[in-house]
């Protein structure tokens, strides 16, 4: 195989894998709070305690994946355009 065909095959595999991931698990862990839903603070003795709710995920600990967000947006545009 030529390198171009191999590169296209690899990109296709990665794209289809990410599409399957977005379909099977549309939400991932929030990067800001690492999926906890809140910030960790420490008391005076150094023990961790719960802080404020995360602003990015609004305390859920989940975020929508970029691929799923794009799919939802495309689906909404298509649905609004055909009705």
ABEGO torsion letter per residue (X at the ends): XBAAAAAAAAAAAAAAAAAAAAAABABBBBAAAGGAGBBBBBBAAGBBBBBBBBAAAGGAGBBBBAAAAAAAAAAAAAAAAAX
